């Protein structure tokens, strides 16, 4: 026969189990949140760094371009200028298609599209191990594209820890690429750009390191927007890359060669066809003749 004490005891046990289930569920949710938050930390930082200027100067989020070129723009207590070339003597706009973060599983597809249109581009790469990556590096060079650097492993805390680690990282990537392709890269793009707000060390110190080592760095003046977490539609990327090119004589377009950026691959051919149909554009790889687009940091 059940007693009142037995009923109370069972009721207490049920409440205890319910509380434990709730606590356990909360802990599991917290663990899952922390996992997915940290999983994409570096990608999130790049997204923030890539559009750092957009939060401080006039910037059109739809077109993905800066509203100034060759003019100083005051940001807090420092200034940034976007430098480029003067009007082309031939009247032709110079278009530079640049891809960061590769190689990826889509690099060959990108190269196939470029080959189909007989167009050369620039790949700012990281160090990737494996036969597929090595084949991609070699094909970039063999197909006549420019193989450029974007840090060895793209970990901001490592790359920007000090000028010594930055220089070691750059040289390590140079030697890595040379060992695979026989090509000694001399062009660089800072993770997050030279205008990033991630580095705790003034970026002008890293700029000076590159200058001393005979390396030219390139930023961008047109953003595809594909660094946005979650990706953009193909149509939006095409619009971002083409909408406002009349603002610039030299268009340095930032895109990404990454496994999570397939819409960028889909957008590439329409972007190329847009420039081909205009008739006043020439698509070029970065070379020694290219006037750098740079987000220049000045002394106060």
LUMGULUM-255377 format. One line per 10 residues: their letters; for each residue z, y, x of C-alpha. Coordinates in pm, 1 decimal. Each point is the difference from the previous one (the first is absolute). Layout:
REM residues N
A = Z Y X; ...
//
This chain:
REM residues 300
XXXXXXXXXX = 0.0 0.0 0.0; -104.9 339.8 144.1; 276.0 249.9 52.3; -17.9 379.6 -3.1; 59.1 0.1 377.5; -300.8 -230.5 51.6; -221.9 234.9 -200.1; 117.4 301.2 197.1; -53.1 -187.3 327.2; -356.3 -95.3 -93.5
XXXXXXXXXX = -70.4 353.0 -118.2; 124.1 138.6 329.7; -214.7 -248.6 194.4; -307.4 100.0 -200.5; 64.0 367.3 68.2; 51.9 -78.2 367.8; -329.6 -191.9 18.7; -180.0 283.4 -178.5; 137.9 255.9 245.7; -97.4 -216.8 296.3
XXXXXXXXXX = -353.7 -41.9 -137.3; -33.1 376.4 -46.0; 128.3 67.4 352.8; -228.4 -267.4 144.8; -300.5 139.3 -183.3; 78.4 348.7 126.5; 24.3 -123.5 359.9; -331.8 -187.0 -30.5; -169.3 310.3 -143.6; 143.0 211.9 281.3
XXXXXXXXXX = -122.7 -245.9 263.6; -346.8 -6.0 -156.8; -11.4 379.3 -12.6; 101.8 34.6 365.5; -254.9 -261.7 104.2; -293.5 164.1 -169.2; 117.1 348.0 103.8; 15.6 -91.9 367.6; -309.4 -221.5 -13.8; -227.9 300.1 -31.2
XXXXXXXXXX = 214.0 252.8 185.6; -257.3 68.1 271.7; -281.4 30.0 -254.3; 211.8 239.5 -208.3; 78.0 209.9 306.6; -369.3 23.5 83.3; -78.2 106.2 -354.6; 263.1 272.6 29.2; -109.7 100.1 348.7; -370.6 -1.9 -81.8
XXXXXXXXXX = 46.7 259.9 -269.3; 279.3 194.1 172.5; -215.2 309.1 18.6; -86.5 -28.7 -366.9; 359.1 78.5 -92.3; 3.4 316.9 207.2; -343.3 158.6 -22.7; -258.4 40.5 -268.5; -147.8 -341.9 -61.6; -210.5 -145.8 -277.5
XXXXXXXXXX = 139.1 -344.4 -82.7; -313.6 -102.8 -187.2; -244.0 97.4 271.4; 233.2 -92.8 284.1; -102.8 292.7 220.5; 173.8 293.8 160.7; -92.7 343.3 -128.4; -20.5 153.0 347.1; -191.3 -64.9 318.2; 37.3 180.4 329.5
XXXXXXXXXX = 264.9 227.2 -152.1; 372.1 -12.0 77.0; 216.0 -109.3 -291.3; 367.3 89.5 13.4; 234.6 -292.5 -66.8; 366.7 95.9 10.1; 60.9 125.7 356.3; -301.7 -159.6 167.1; -372.8 23.1 -56.4; -274.0 -252.0 -40.3
XXXXXXXXXX = -369.9 56.9 39.6; -276.4 -236.3 -95.4; -258.8 45.6 273.1; -362.4 -101.9 -22.6; -345.4 108.1 101.0; -192.3 305.9 -106.2; -302.7 -33.0 -221.9; -241.5 -258.4 132.6; -302.2 157.5 165.9; -222.1 -250.6 -175.5
XXXXXXXXXX = 154.9 78.9 -336.4; 98.4 -365.5 -40.3; 352.5 -92.0 -95.4; 162.3 -248.4 236.6; 177.8 -280.3 -183.0; 246.3 -224.8 180.7; 113.4 -311.6 -185.2; 325.1 -112.0 160.2; 208.1 -308.9 -77.5; 365.8 -36.5 98.8
XXXXXXXXXX = 225.2 -307.2 36.2; -260.0 -271.8 56.0; -126.2 -246.9 63.2; 62.6 -176.1 -330.1; -157.4 -275.2 -205.6; -243.5 264.5 -130.9; -121.5 131.1 335.8; -308.3 -222.3 1.4; -88.0 111.1 -353.4; 32.1 363.6 104.0
XXXXXXXXXX = -217.7 -65.0 304.2; -259.3 -176.7 -217.3; -22.8 303.9 -229.3; -30.8 236.7 294.2; -269.7 -220.9 153.2; -192.8 -11.5 -327.3; -24.9 380.0 4.3; -39.7 26.0 378.1; 312.5 217.1 12.4; 252.2 22.0 282.2
XXXXXXXXXX = 370.0 61.3 -56.2; 328.2 22.9 190.5; 281.0 -255.3 -16.7; 350.9 110.7 101.1; 153.9 -341.3 53.5; 334.5 -160.4 71.4; 58.4 -312.6 207.3; -57.6 -315.8 -203.9; 20.5 -353.5 136.7; -232.7 -289.3 -81.3
XXXXXXXXXX = -365.3 -99.2 22.5; -103.4 191.2 -313.5; 148.1 326.6 127.1; -151.2 -44.8 344.9; -340.8 -68.0 -154.2; 35.6 315.9 -207.6; 80.1 214.2 305.5; -303.4 -138.7 180.1; -230.2 49.9 -296.6; 112.3 362.6 -41.8
XXXXXXXXXX = -108.9 69.1 356.9; -313.3 -216.3 -7.8; -119.4 163.7 -324.7; 20.6 343.0 163.3; 306.3 133.9 -177.6; 281.4 185.0 173.2; 310.7 -203.8 77.3; 294.3 240.1 1.1; 378.0 -36.0 14.1; 269.9 32.0 -266.7
XXXXXXXXXX = 305.8 -129.1 192.6; 74.0 -357.3 102.8; 212.1 -116.0 -294.7; 21.6 305.3 -228.2; 381.6 -5.0 -11.8; 98.5 365.7 -9.5; 345.4 -54.9 147.5; -157.3 -165.5 305.0; -304.1 223.0 44.0; 193.3 326.3 -22.9
XXXXXXXXXX = 325.7 -108.9 167.2; -79.4 202.2 313.2; -295.1 128.4 198.5; 47.0 -292.9 236.8; -21.4 -260.8 -275.3; -291.9 185.3 -156.8; -195.0 -1.9 324.4; 83.7 -368.0 59.6; -108.7 -86.9 -354.9; -331.4 179.8 42.5
XXXXXXXXXX = -74.9 -156.5 336.0; 94.6 -344.9 -131.4; -251.7 38.9 -282.2; -269.2 128.3 236.5; 42.9 -299.9 227.1; 16.0 -239.9 -295.1; -330.9 126.1 -140.9; -161.5 6.4 344.3; 98.9 -361.5 65.2; -183.1 -104.4 -317.7
XXXXXXXXXX = -301.4 232.2 -8.0; -44.5 142.4 349.9; 12.4 346.6 -161.1; 258.2 254.8 118.0; 89.8 206.5 -307.4; 61.8 374.1 48.5; 48.7 117.2 -359.0; 325.0 -6.2 -195.0; 142.8 68.6 -344.0; 373.0 42.9 -35.0
XXXXXXXXXX = 167.4 -219.4 -262.7; 58.8 253.3 -276.6; -216.3 255.6 180.5; 102.5 261.2 256.2; 156.3 199.4 -285.4; 235.4 -276.1 -114.6; 362.9 73.4 -80.4; 120.6 -347.1 96.8; 35.0 47.3 375.8; 326.9 156.5 107.6
XXXXXXXXXX = -163.2 107.2 327.2; -236.9 300.3 -21.0; -350.8 -136.7 -34.8; -132.7 246.1 258.0; 175.8 -212.4 265.1; -204.9 -305.3 -99.8; -313.2 214.5 -17.1; 65.8 102.6 360.1; 39.0 -367.2 102.4; -345.6 -78.1 -137.8
XXXXXXXXXX = -149.9 304.0 170.4; 145.8 -102.1 335.2; -145.3 -349.9 -42.3; -348.2 125.4 -90.3; 23.1 -108.6 -364.3; -126.0 213.2 -289.7; 178.1 -19.7 -333.4; -158.0 41.5 -341.3; 159.9 80.2 -333.7; -199.1 51.7 -321.3
XXXXXXXXXX = -95.8 270.1 -248.1; -95.5 -226.4 -290.9; 225.7 -274.4 -136.7; -127.1 -288.0 -208.0; 347.5 -30.1 -148.2; 9.0 -374.7 58.6; 329.7 28.3 187.0; 169.4 50.0 -336.4; 225.4 -295.6 -77.8; -153.6 -221.2 -263.8
XXXXXXXXXX = -354.3 102.8 79.7; -253.7 215.7 -176.7; -300.8 -85.8 -210.1; -339.8 -24.9 166.2; -121.6 302.0 -196.1; 293.1 214.6 112.1; -54.8 -87.3 365.9; -370.1 86.3 -24.3; 87.3 332.5 -163.8; 268.0 78.5 259.6
XXXXXXXXXX = -244.8 -60.5 284.9; -290.7 198.2 -142.3; 117.8 266.4 -244.3; 67.0 288.8 237.5; -192.8 -70.6 317.5; -169.7 339.4 -30.0; 324.1 151.0 129.1; -66.5 -147.0 341.7; -285.6 -17.9 249.2; 164.4 -296.2 171.6
XXXXXXXXXX = 159.7 -248.9 -239.5; 252.4 -242.3 148.9; 74.2 -246.0 -281.6; 318.8 -206.2 10.5; -19.8 -351.3 -145.1; 183.9 -324.3 65.7; -116.0 -345.2 103.6; 280.8 -210.6 -144.4; 43.6 -315.7 -204.0; 154.5 201.9 -284.0
XXXXXXXXXX = -285.8 251.5 -16.3; -291.2 -184.3 -159.3; -95.4 295.9 -220.0; -75.3 187.2 322.1; -253.0 -270.2 86.3; -150.6 27.2 -347.9; -24.4 378.2 35.0; -166.5 -3.2 341.7; -359.5 -61.3 -106.1; 2.3 265.1 -277.6
XXXXXXXXXX = 147.6 245.9 251.0; -275.2 -70.5 252.5; -268.9 22.5 -267.7; 138.8 336.0 -111.7; -44.2 144.6 348.1; -342.1 -160.7 41.3; -124.5 149.2 -325.9; 117.1 352.1 82.4; -245.8 27.5 284.8; 208.5 247.7 198.5
XXXXXXXXXX = 250.1 -246.4 148.4; 1.0 -220.0 306.5; 260.0 -275.6 37.4; 120.4 -39.7 357.9; 257.8 -193.7 201.5; 252.9 197.8 202.9; -125.2 63.0 353.2; 59.2 234.7 291.2; -222.5 250.4 -180.7; 221.0 5.2 -309.0
XXXXXXXXXX = 206.1 315.8 -42.7; 345.4 -133.6 -94.7; 153.2 68.2 -336.9; 364.3 54.4 88.2; 314.2 112.6 -178.5; 114.6 218.4 288.2; 371.1 69.1 45.9; 77.9 333.3 161.1; 304.2 156.9 157.9; 181.4 241.1 -231.1
//
